[in-house]
Amino acid sequence: MKRLLPLAVMALLLSACGREDLSALNPQGPVAEELFSLVMLAIYIMTLVSVVVFAITIYVLIRFRRRKGDTSLPKQVEGNHKLEIIWTVIPIILVMILGVATVKTTFSLAKDYSDDPDAVQVKVIAHQYWWEFQYPQYGITTAQELVVPTGKKIMFELVAADVKHSFWIPAIGGKMDTNTGVTNRMYLEFPKEGVYRGKCAELCGPSHALMDFKAKSVSPDSFNRWVEAMKAPAVLPADENLAQAFTAKCLACHAVGDQGGFGGPDLTGIGSKQTVAGILFNSDVVAEPQPEDKTTVENLIRWITNPQEVKPGNMMPSAAQLGLTQEEIEGIAKYLAEYKLDY
Protein backbone atom coordinates (compact mmCIF):
# COMPACT_ATOMS: atom_id res chain seq x y z
CA MET A 1 0.00 0.00 0.00
CA LYS A 2 2.83 2.42 0.86
CA ARG A 3 4.38 1.79 -2.54
CA LEU A 4 1.10 2.47 -4.34
CA LEU A 5 0.41 5.76 -2.54
CA PRO A 6 3.13 7.82 -4.36
CA LEU A 7 1.96 6.39 -7.69
CA ALA A 8 -1.64 7.31 -6.94
CA VAL A 9 -0.64 10.87 -5.97
CA MET A 10 1.49 11.21 -9.12
CA ALA A 11 -1.34 9.90 -11.32
CA LEU A 12 -3.72 12.43 -9.77
CA LEU A 13 -1.31 15.30 -10.40
CA LEU A 14 -0.49 14.24 -13.96
CA SER A 15 -4.15 13.74 -14.86
CA ALA A 16 -4.43 17.50 -15.31
CA CYS A 17 -1.35 17.70 -17.52
CA GLY A 18 -1.54 17.85 -21.31
CA ARG A 19 -0.43 19.72 -24.36
CA GLU A 20 -3.68 21.66 -24.47
CA ASP A 21 -6.13 22.95 -21.94
CA LEU A 22 -8.89 20.38 -21.45
CA SER A 23 -10.27 21.83 -18.24
CA ALA A 24 -13.71 23.28 -17.66
CA LEU A 25 -12.14 25.18 -14.73
CA ASN A 26 -10.35 27.55 -17.11
CA PRO A 27 -13.27 29.13 -19.01
CA GLN A 28 -12.46 30.91 -22.27
CA GLY A 29 -15.95 32.02 -23.28
CA PRO A 30 -19.15 33.47 -21.78
CA VAL A 31 -20.98 30.12 -21.80
CA ALA A 32 -18.12 28.41 -19.99
CA GLU A 33 -17.83 31.34 -17.58
CA GLU A 34 -21.52 31.11 -16.69
CA LEU A 35 -21.21 27.37 -16.03
CA PHE A 36 -18.04 27.96 -14.04
CA SER A 37 -19.83 30.54 -11.88
CA LEU A 38 -22.57 28.02 -11.13
CA VAL A 39 -19.99 25.38 -10.19
CA MET A 40 -18.18 27.83 -7.92
CA LEU A 41 -21.45 28.82 -6.22
CA ALA A 42 -22.11 25.14 -5.47
CA ILE A 43 -18.55 24.71 -4.17
CA TYR A 44 -18.87 27.79 -1.92
CA ILE A 45 -22.14 26.50 -0.46
CA MET A 46 -20.76 23.00 0.10
CA THR A 47 -17.59 24.43 1.63
CA LEU A 48 -19.58 26.62 3.99
CA VAL A 49 -21.75 23.68 5.07
CA SER A 50 -18.71 21.43 5.52
CA VAL A 51 -16.82 24.01 7.57
CA VAL A 52 -19.79 24.69 9.85
CA VAL A 53 -20.60 20.97 10.34
CA PHE A 54 -16.97 20.04 11.06
CA ALA A 55 -16.56 23.03 13.40
CA ILE A 56 -19.66 22.05 15.39
CA THR A 57 -18.58 18.39 15.43
CA ILE A 58 -15.10 19.24 16.74
CA TYR A 59 -16.56 21.63 19.33
CA VAL A 60 -18.99 18.98 20.59
CA LEU A 61 -16.29 16.30 20.71
CA ILE A 62 -14.07 18.54 22.84
CA ARG A 63 -16.69 20.34 24.93
CA PHE A 64 -18.77 17.30 25.85
CA ARG A 65 -16.13 14.59 25.95
CA ARG A 66 -16.22 12.24 28.93
CA ARG A 67 -13.77 13.38 31.60
CA LYS A 68 -11.58 10.97 33.48
CA GLY A 69 -13.46 9.50 36.46
CA ASP A 70 -16.86 10.77 35.26
CA THR A 71 -19.26 7.82 35.25
CA SER A 72 -22.50 9.76 35.21
CA LEU A 73 -24.97 9.61 32.36
CA PRO A 74 -25.08 12.79 30.26
CA LYS A 75 -28.22 14.87 30.37
CA GLN A 76 -30.66 13.65 27.71
CA VAL A 77 -31.85 16.49 25.51
CA GLU A 78 -34.36 15.99 22.72
CA GLY A 79 -37.07 17.92 21.00
CA ASN A 80 -35.22 21.24 20.92
CA HIS A 81 -37.51 23.08 18.53
CA LYS A 82 -35.14 25.99 18.05
CA LEU A 83 -32.31 23.73 16.82
CA GLU A 84 -34.69 21.69 14.66
CA ILE A 85 -35.95 24.85 12.95
CA ILE A 86 -32.42 26.13 12.40
CA TRP A 87 -31.03 22.95 10.81
CA THR A 88 -34.15 22.61 8.67
CA VAL A 89 -34.52 26.20 7.45
CA ILE A 90 -30.85 26.88 6.67
CA PRO A 91 -30.44 23.88 4.30
CA ILE A 92 -33.71 24.82 2.57
CA ILE A 93 -32.42 28.37 2.00
CA LEU A 94 -29.10 27.08 0.65
CA VAL A 95 -30.85 24.61 -1.69
CA MET A 96 -33.19 27.37 -2.90
CA ILE A 97 -30.21 29.65 -3.67
CA LEU A 98 -28.50 26.91 -5.68
CA GLY A 99 -31.78 25.86 -7.31
CA VAL A 100 -32.66 29.38 -8.49
CA ALA A 101 -29.15 29.89 -9.88
CA THR A 102 -29.28 26.51 -11.66
CA VAL A 103 -32.68 27.15 -13.24
CA LYS A 104 -31.60 30.65 -14.32
CA THR A 105 -28.41 29.30 -15.95
CA THR A 106 -30.24 26.39 -17.59
CA PHE A 107 -32.80 28.64 -19.26
CA SER A 108 -30.15 31.18 -20.21
CA LEU A 109 -28.03 28.57 -22.01
CA ALA A 110 -31.05 26.94 -23.66
CA LYS A 111 -31.67 29.91 -25.96
CA ASP A 112 -32.22 28.94 -29.58
CA TYR A 113 -30.49 31.04 -32.23
CA SER A 114 -31.53 28.85 -35.16
CA ASP A 115 -33.50 31.70 -36.72
CA ASP A 116 -30.98 34.41 -35.90
CA PRO A 117 -29.55 35.64 -39.23
CA ASP A 118 -26.46 36.93 -37.44
CA ALA A 119 -25.64 33.56 -35.85
CA VAL A 120 -23.49 30.95 -37.56
CA GLN A 121 -25.32 27.65 -37.98
CA VAL A 122 -23.26 24.47 -37.72
CA LYS A 123 -24.60 20.94 -38.02
CA VAL A 124 -22.41 18.51 -36.08
CA ILE A 125 -22.55 14.85 -37.11
CA ALA A 126 -20.68 12.49 -34.80
CA HIS A 127 -19.22 9.34 -36.33
CA GLN A 128 -17.10 6.52 -34.95
CA TYR A 129 -14.55 8.09 -34.39
CA TRP A 130 -14.53 11.47 -36.10
CA TRP A 131 -16.51 14.69 -36.31
CA GLU A 132 -18.23 16.18 -39.34
CA PHE A 133 -19.11 19.89 -39.42
CA GLN A 134 -21.61 21.19 -41.95
CA TYR A 135 -22.25 24.90 -42.54
CA PRO A 136 -25.68 25.09 -44.28
CA GLN A 137 -25.51 28.88 -44.65
CA TYR A 138 -22.34 28.58 -46.70
CA GLY A 139 -22.81 25.20 -48.36
CA ILE A 140 -19.53 23.73 -47.07
CA THR A 141 -18.50 20.73 -45.00
CA THR A 142 -15.32 20.01 -43.09
CA ALA A 143 -14.10 17.44 -40.59
CA GLN A 144 -12.05 17.23 -37.40
CA GLU A 145 -11.35 20.98 -37.27
CA LEU A 146 -14.25 23.28 -36.49
CA VAL A 147 -13.59 26.82 -37.74
CA VAL A 148 -15.74 29.65 -36.34
CA PRO A 149 -15.62 33.45 -36.28
CA THR A 150 -15.11 35.37 -33.05
CA GLY A 151 -17.85 37.64 -31.74
CA LYS A 152 -20.70 35.54 -33.15
CA LYS A 153 -23.24 33.17 -31.65
CA ILE A 154 -22.47 29.68 -32.97
CA MET A 155 -25.65 27.60 -33.05
CA PHE A 156 -25.01 23.85 -33.12
CA GLU A 157 -27.41 21.21 -34.36
CA LEU A 158 -26.18 17.88 -33.02
CA VAL A 159 -26.87 14.39 -34.35
CA ALA A 160 -25.08 11.03 -34.45
CA ALA A 161 -24.49 8.84 -37.48
CA ASP A 162 -24.13 5.57 -35.60
CA VAL A 163 -24.01 5.31 -31.79
CA LYS A 164 -24.45 7.85 -29.03
CA HIS A 165 -21.67 10.42 -28.69
CA SER A 166 -21.28 13.68 -26.76
CA PHE A 167 -19.96 16.99 -28.12
CA TRP A 168 -17.75 18.90 -25.68
CA ILE A 169 -15.29 21.79 -25.85
CA PRO A 170 -14.45 22.12 -22.13
CA ALA A 171 -12.87 25.59 -22.25
CA ILE A 172 -15.80 27.04 -24.24
CA GLY A 173 -18.93 25.42 -22.83
CA GLY A 174 -20.78 22.39 -21.55
CA LYS A 175 -21.34 19.09 -23.29
CA MET A 176 -24.35 17.95 -25.29
CA ASP A 177 -25.24 14.41 -26.40
CA THR A 178 -25.57 13.47 -30.05
CA ASN A 179 -28.16 10.77 -30.79
CA THR A 180 -29.44 8.96 -33.85
CA GLY A 181 -32.89 10.11 -34.92
CA VAL A 182 -32.94 12.99 -32.42
CA THR A 183 -31.56 16.51 -32.88
CA ASN A 184 -30.16 18.41 -29.91
CA ARG A 185 -29.26 22.08 -30.03
CA MET A 186 -26.89 24.31 -28.13
CA TYR A 187 -25.02 27.55 -28.69
CA LEU A 188 -21.50 28.63 -27.83
CA GLU A 189 -19.48 31.82 -28.16
CA PHE A 190 -15.79 32.25 -28.95
CA PRO A 191 -14.80 35.78 -27.82
CA LYS A 192 -11.13 35.54 -28.80
CA GLU A 193 -9.01 33.84 -31.41
CA GLY A 194 -7.41 30.53 -30.51
CA VAL A 195 -7.43 26.77 -30.87
CA TYR A 196 -9.42 24.75 -28.35
CA ARG A 197 -9.55 21.02 -27.82
CA GLY A 198 -12.83 19.17 -28.28
CA LYS A 199 -13.71 15.67 -27.11
CA CYS A 200 -16.35 13.02 -27.25
CA ALA A 201 -17.66 12.76 -23.68
CA GLU A 202 -19.72 9.59 -24.13
CA LEU A 203 -18.23 6.10 -24.24
CA CYS A 204 -18.81 5.05 -27.86
CA GLY A 205 -16.39 2.22 -28.62
CA PRO A 206 -12.75 1.14 -28.41
CA SER A 207 -11.40 4.45 -29.75
CA HIS A 208 -13.67 6.72 -27.71
CA ALA A 209 -10.68 8.29 -25.95
CA LEU A 210 -9.16 9.13 -29.36
CA MET A 211 -12.24 10.91 -30.73
CA ASP A 212 -10.76 14.41 -30.55
CA PHE A 213 -11.24 17.50 -32.67
CA LYS A 214 -10.00 21.07 -32.72
CA ALA A 215 -12.17 24.19 -32.49
CA LYS A 216 -10.40 27.07 -34.17
CA SER A 217 -11.78 30.58 -33.66
CA VAL A 218 -10.57 33.20 -36.11
CA SER A 219 -11.44 36.80 -36.97
CA PRO A 220 -14.59 37.36 -39.08
CA ASP A 221 -12.42 38.33 -42.06
CA SER A 222 -10.33 35.17 -41.74
CA PHE A 223 -13.49 33.11 -41.44
CA ASN A 224 -14.86 34.61 -44.67
CA ARG A 225 -11.58 33.83 -46.43
CA TRP A 226 -11.72 30.27 -45.11
CA VAL A 227 -15.26 29.86 -46.45
CA GLU A 228 -14.17 31.06 -49.90
CA ALA A 229 -11.13 28.78 -49.82
CA MET A 230 -13.33 25.82 -48.92
CA LYS A 231 -15.62 26.59 -51.88
CA ALA A 232 -12.76 26.75 -54.37
CA PRO A 233 -12.57 23.95 -56.97
CA ALA A 234 -10.45 20.97 -55.97
CA VAL A 235 -6.85 20.78 -57.09
CA LEU A 236 -6.02 17.12 -57.79
CA PRO A 237 -2.48 15.66 -57.92
CA ALA A 238 -0.47 16.89 -60.90
CA ASP A 239 0.75 13.37 -61.67
CA GLU A 240 -1.92 11.69 -63.80
CA ASN A 241 -1.35 8.18 -62.41
CA LEU A 242 -1.42 9.45 -58.83
CA ALA A 243 -4.56 11.48 -59.57
CA GLN A 244 -6.27 8.35 -60.93
CA ALA A 245 -5.28 6.30 -57.87
CA PHE A 246 -6.42 9.07 -55.50
CA THR A 247 -9.73 9.53 -57.33
CA ALA A 248 -10.50 5.81 -57.52
CA LYS A 249 -9.36 4.73 -54.08
CA CYS A 250 -9.76 7.82 -51.87
CA LEU A 251 -12.53 9.95 -53.35
CA ALA A 252 -14.88 6.97 -53.21
CA CYS A 253 -15.39 8.01 -49.57
CA HIS A 254 -13.60 11.31 -49.03
CA ALA A 255 -13.92 14.72 -50.65
CA VAL A 256 -11.56 17.51 -51.63
CA GLY A 257 -13.15 20.73 -52.78
CA ASP A 258 -15.94 19.88 -55.20
CA GLN A 259 -14.67 16.36 -55.90
CA GLY A 260 -15.83 13.09 -54.29
CA GLY A 261 -17.51 12.87 -50.93
CA PHE A 262 -19.58 9.83 -50.00
CA GLY A 263 -19.60 9.64 -46.24
CA GLY A 264 -15.96 9.92 -45.21
CA PRO A 265 -14.21 12.95 -43.66
CA ASP A 266 -13.72 15.93 -45.97
CA LEU A 267 -9.98 16.31 -46.68
CA THR A 268 -10.05 19.85 -48.07
CA GLY A 269 -7.20 21.83 -46.57
CA ILE A 270 -5.97 18.96 -44.40
CA GLY A 271 -2.40 20.17 -44.90
CA SER A 272 -3.14 23.29 -42.84
CA LYS A 273 -4.91 21.45 -40.02
CA GLN A 274 -3.21 20.87 -36.70
CA THR A 275 -3.78 17.14 -36.69
CA VAL A 276 -4.32 14.07 -38.82
CA ALA A 277 -7.18 11.87 -37.55
CA GLY A 278 -7.70 14.35 -34.71
CA ILE A 279 -4.82 13.02 -32.59
CA LEU A 280 -1.63 12.90 -34.71
CA PHE A 281 -0.17 16.39 -34.30
CA ASN A 282 1.49 17.94 -37.33
CA SER A 283 4.81 19.42 -36.20
CA ASP A 284 4.92 21.72 -39.24
CA VAL A 285 1.54 23.27 -38.31
CA VAL A 286 1.12 23.38 -34.52
CA ALA A 287 2.50 26.43 -32.73
CA GLU A 288 4.55 24.51 -30.17
CA PRO A 289 5.44 21.07 -31.54
CA GLN A 290 6.49 18.36 -29.11
CA PRO A 291 9.27 15.82 -29.66
CA GLU A 292 6.76 13.08 -30.48
CA ASP A 293 5.02 15.15 -33.17
CA LYS A 294 5.61 14.28 -36.82
CA THR A 295 5.24 16.24 -40.03
CA THR A 296 1.91 16.16 -41.85
CA VAL A 297 3.40 13.86 -44.51
CA GLU A 298 4.67 11.40 -41.89
CA ASN A 299 1.35 11.40 -40.04
CA LEU A 300 -0.60 10.88 -43.26
CA ILE A 301 1.64 7.98 -44.31
CA ARG A 302 1.09 6.34 -40.92
CA TRP A 303 -2.66 6.89 -41.08
CA ILE A 304 -3.12 5.73 -44.68
CA THR A 305 -0.91 2.68 -44.18
CA ASN A 306 -2.67 1.28 -41.12
CA PRO A 307 -5.48 3.40 -39.60
CA GLN A 308 -6.39 0.62 -37.17
CA GLU A 309 -3.04 1.14 -35.46
CA VAL A 310 -3.98 4.77 -34.80
CA LYS A 311 -7.70 4.38 -34.02
CA PRO A 312 -8.79 0.77 -33.43
CA GLY A 313 -12.29 0.02 -34.66
CA ASN A 314 -12.58 2.90 -37.15
CA MET A 315 -14.10 2.37 -40.61
CA MET A 316 -11.06 3.44 -42.66
CA PRO A 317 -9.59 0.56 -44.74
CA SER A 318 -5.84 0.07 -44.74
CA ALA A 319 -3.59 0.78 -47.72
CA ALA A 320 -3.27 -2.95 -48.32
CA GLN A 321 -7.05 -3.34 -48.46
CA LEU A 322 -7.27 -0.44 -50.92
CA GLY A 323 -4.47 -1.87 -53.02
CA LEU A 324 -2.24 1.18 -52.68
CA THR A 325 1.45 0.79 -53.39
CA GLN A 326 4.08 2.41 -51.16
CA GLU A 327 4.78 4.93 -53.91
CA GLU A 328 1.08 5.84 -54.09
CA ILE A 329 0.85 6.12 -50.29
CA GLU A 330 3.77 8.55 -50.18
CA GLY A 331 2.50 10.49 -53.20
CA ILE A 332 -1.01 10.90 -51.76
CA ALA A 333 0.40 11.88 -48.36
CA LYS A 334 2.62 14.54 -49.96
CA TYR A 335 -0.26 15.84 -52.09
CA LEU A 336 -2.62 16.13 -49.10
CA ALA A 337 0.07 17.72 -46.90
CA GLU A 338 0.50 20.43 -49.53
CA TYR A 339 -3.27 20.94 -49.83
CA LYS A 340 -3.47 23.99 -47.59
CA LEU A 341 -5.97 26.81 -47.18
CA ASP A 342 -4.64 30.32 -46.78
CA TYR A 343 -6.94 32.35 -44.54
N, C-alpha and C positions, 0 to 999 in steps of 0.2 A: 504493500500500500504506500509506503514512504517513497518508493521508487516511482510510483505512478503519479504522485502528487505534483512534482515539478513538470512532468509531461502534460498533465491536465491544465496547469496554470499557463504553460507556454502555448498550448493549443488555443486556450481562451484568448490570450493576448494576440496571437497571430491570426485569429479568425477575423479580425477587423482590418488586416493588412491586405493590400492589393495594389495593382497598378492604377486603378481608377477608383473614384469614390463610388461605393455601392451602399451608402448609408442614408437611411431616411432621417437621420439625426443631423444632417448637414444640408438643410433645404436650400435649393437654388432657384425657387420660383414661388409665386404667391400661393398656389395650391398646396405645395409642400409645406410652406410656412404656416398656412392655416391648420393643416393636419398636425404639424409639429407643436403648434400652440395648444391644440387640444390634448396631445400626449403629455405635454409639460404640465397642463392644468391637472390632469389625472395623477401625474407623479407627485405634484405638490400636495394634493389632497391626501394621497396614500401616505406620503412622508409625514404629513402633519398627524394623521391618525396613528401611524406607527410610533412616532415620537411620544405622543401623549399616552398611548397604551403602555409602552415600555416604561415610561417615567412613572406612571401610576403603579405598575407591577413592581418595579424596583423599590419604590417608596413603601408599598405594602409589605414586601418581603423583609425590608429592614425594620420598619416601624412596628410591625406586629409579629415579629419572629418570637419564637418561644425562648425565654431566658433560661439560663442554667438554674436548675432547682425549682422552676415553676411547673407545678403539676396540675394546676387548676384548668378547668375548661374555659375556653374563651367565651365572651358574651355573645350569644346568638342574636344576630340582627337580620331581620328579613322584612320585606314589605316596605322599604323606604321609598315612598312615592316620589320624593324629590329627585333621588338618584335615577329611578326608573324613567322619569320624564326626561331627565337630562340625556341619558344614554340612548333614548329613543328619538328625541327631537333632533339632536345634533347630527346623527347619521342621515336622517331624512333630509335635513337641510343640505348636507354635503352631496348626497345623491341627486337632489334636485338641481344643485348648481352644475354638476357634471352632466346631468341629463339635458338641461336646457342648452348648454354649450354644444353637446353632441348633436342634438336635433337641429340647432341653428347651423352648424357646420355641414351636416348631412344635406340639408336643403340648399345651402349655398353652393355646394359642389355638385349638386344634381341639376344645375341649370343646363338647358338644352340650347345650343347655338347652331342647330342644324339649318335653321332658316335665316341665320345672320349672314348677309352678303359680305360682311367684312371678315368673317371667320374663315379659316382654312379647313376644309373638310378632308379627312383622311380615313379611308377604309382600311382597317387592319385585318388581315387574314392570317391566322396562326396555323402553321403546318408542322409536322414532325420532320426536322427540328429547325425550322427557319421561319422568318417573318416576311410577309408580303405587304407592301404599302401602296395603296391605290389613291390617286388624287383625282376624283371625278371632275372637279372644276377645271382641271388642266389637261385631262385626258392622258395622264402618264402613270406608269407603275414602276416601282423600284423594289429592292429587297435588301434586307439586312442592315441598311443604313437609312434611317428616317431623317429627312432634311426638312426643316421648318423655318419660317421667318421669325425673328424676334418681334415683340410688341403686338402679336396677334393672338387671338383665341384660336386654339387648335382643337377642333371638334373631331373626336374619334368614334368611328362606328366599328365595333369589334365582333368578329365571328371566328369560328374555327373550321378548318377544312377536314379534320379527322377526329381527334379526341379533344378533350377539354384542356385548355391552356389558360394562362393568366398573364396579361400584359402589365408590365411594371417598369417604371423608370424611377427608382427610389429617390433621387435627388430632386425630381421635378413634381412628383405627385404619387397618389396611392395607386394600388393595383386594381384591375378589373378583369373578371373572368371572360374568356372567349368560349362560346359553346356552338355546337352544330345546330342549325335550325332556329337559333335564337340570336337576336342582335342586342348587344349592350352598348351603351353610349357613355362617354365621359369627355370632359374637356381638360386641357392643360394649357399652361402659359410658360413661355421661355423668355424671360426678360432680358437676358444677355447672351451674347454669342459664346459657344462652347460645344464640347462633345461630352455627352452623358451616356452612361452605360445602362442598357435595358436588359431585362431578364424575363424568362418565363417563371412564374411563381407558383405553378401547379404541376405536380408530378405527372409527367405525360409519357414516360418511356425511358429506355436505357440511357438516352443522351439528353435527358431533361436538363441536367446541370450545364450542358454545353449549348443550350438554346439561347444564345446572347444576341444582342443587336446594339447598334450605336444610334443615338439620337443627336443629330448635329443641328444646332441652331445658328443661323447666319443672318446677316442683315437683309432687309427686304429687297434691296437691289441685287445682292448675291443670290437670293432665292429666285428672283425673276430670271437671272442669267442661267441658273441651274435648270429651271423649267424649260427654257429655250434650248439648252444643250441636250436635255433629255428628249426633246421632240425632234432633234436633228436626225436626218437619215443615217442609217447604220453605215459604218465603214468596215467592210469585211477584209480579211487578210489579203495582202497584195499578191502573194503566191497563189496561183490558181489551184494547184493540187491541195494546198492547205485550206483554202477557202471551201473547196468541195468537201473535204473531210469534216471541217467545222460545221458547215451547213447541214450535212447529212447526219452527223453523229452528235452534234451539240444542240443545234437549233430545232431538233425534233422536240425538245423540252424547254430549252431556254430561249431568251430573246436578247437581241442587241438592237437598240434603236427601233426601227420599223420592221425588223426581220425576225421571224420565228415567234416563239412564245406559245407553249402549249402546257402550261401548268408548273414549270420549273421556275426557279428564281431568275429575275431579270438581271442580266450581266452588264447592262449599259453603264459605262464609267467605272467598272470594277477596279480599274487600275488606280483610281484616285480615292478608293475607299480605304479605311483604316485596317480592315481585316478581310481575310478570305474565310468563308464559312462562319463568320461571326466571332471566331475565337483565335484564328491564326493571324497574329499581328504583323502587318507589313512594315518592316524597318525603314523602308524608303518613303513612308507616308506619315507614320505616327510622329508626334512632336518629340517624344522622349523614348526612343527605342531601347529595349532591354537586351541583354546579351542573348537571350533565347529567341528573339525575334528574327525572322528571315525576310528576305526581299519578297515582293509580290510574286515574282516569277517562281522563286523557290517554293512559296506556299501554294501556288496554283499547281505546280508539278506534283507536290505531295498530295493535294486534294484530288486532282484528276486521276492520279495513279491508283490510289486506294482510299476512297472517301470513308470506308468503314473503319479504317484505322483512326481517322480523325473524329468521326461521329458515328459510333456503332448504332445500327438500326435505321439509318437514314435511307431514303429511296434512291439515292444517286448510284448508278452502276459504275463499276470500276473501269479503268482503261482497257483491261483485258476483255471484259464483257462487251465493251463497245467496239473492240477490234482496233484500237488505236495503237500505232507503233510508237516507239520512244521518240522518234523524230517528230511525229505529229503532236505528241504530248508536249514536248518542249516548244514547238512552233506555236501551238494554241496558247500555251502559258505566256509566252513572250508577247503575242498579239494582244491578249486580254490585259496584260500588265501595262501595255502602252495605250490601252483604250481609256483615256482619262477625260474628265470634264473640267473645263476651266471656268470657274465661277467665283 
